[in-house]
């Protein structure tokens, strides 16, 4: 009987979803023109396991004996980068760094190699730039390239062969989309090539106790290009964020098996490279000129670090039948919920007003601790009255109007007190046993009580 023909498999290059037939739009991620045919290797029909004929290289051990070896990390020399990584590079780990073009991915990695080269062997593999271009970049950054070992190569097998010869402790590949493997016939950057090359490098790094850092391109919506499986293959996923007009860069840990997820590091782009910002709260508050209606300071938690951010709201009479609702740096659905609670529990209707809410500095707030600050900013803009100077607000707002507690309230208060704040509105459950010196604490249990206490200060 003739052998049955294998059915082709189609894979989305954006999210990695597998489809039975080609489609112009991926049903999973709703992206257009991203479904391509994927040729899987042939598998024998009815094949059974008959035993392992090779040599066993792995040994069974216990977690206790592994813990005795200690936490083997390589410190980068950059406190902000080490914070995001969870204390430094873990030997044998795989790190993926993504970000928009020109945001600073190659710059920070070149600075990392220059810092690590005297203490640990490093190999920088460039698939996009030649060695002369890397030398020009290093010269512009004021980096001496005498101890930096680099190579321009796009073959994954050649990179592994070079790594076997050089035996680096840190291997940097810029970028994974430019590499290709001889085992796959598709073009570089496709689904099969990204899977093959990333899997080959990650496996070699873990077998040889080498930290592998991969650079990934991003799409228009800011997500990593290629299949989402790339994020599952690595141990740490870092994203560079910026609002485009600012010289400050935010490095956020989206996934971290060796540290806190959603950790945040701040950098400033200068003519000599990226400089670490050790006090980001002062940067975000530097543009304040005094009490302004619609402006409220909130204390949020990013990983293990408390941050003071400015939330601005603008409430204006609408000239259209459908008022606008715009939220930048916040979840638009959560802003709509706060508006509904403000109407139902506070008696303030903004149904015929345009509402604009913005987080200054280009930072996106993902936690619920800024709800009380948004509520106060909306009220302040609507009443055209500013809150007292040096006032901070934080707390989660429930649908029934209650102000719920947030984690690490005392650390947020200490951060506010260190910057000279004098008033703090927070949930009753977050009331500290002893308030920081110079900070007056106002506890609230509901949205109505918060509006009443703010009115008393006016």
Secondary structure, 3 states (H helix, E strand, C coil): CCCCCCCCEEEECCCCCEECCCCCECCCCCCECCEEEECCCCCCCCCCCCCCCCCCCCCCCCHHHHHCCCCCEECCCCHHHHHHHCCCEECCCEEEEECCCCCCHHHHHHHHHHHHCCCCCEEEEECCCCHHHHHHHHHHCCCCCCCCCEEECCEHHHHHHHHHHHCCCEEEEECHHHCECCCCCCCCCCHHHHHHHHHHHHHHHHHCCCEEEEEECECCCCCECCCCHHHHHCCEEEEEECCCCCCEEEEEEEEECCCCCCCEEEEEEECCEEEECCCHHHHHCCCCCCCCCCEEEEEEEECCEEEEEEEEEEEEECCCCCCCEEEECCCHHHHHHHHHHHHHHHCCCCCCEEEEEEECCCCCCCCCCCHHHHHHHHHHHHHCCCCCCCEEECCEECCCCEEECCCCHHHHHHHHHHCCCCEEEEEHHHCCCCCCCCCEEEEECEHHHHHHHHHHHC
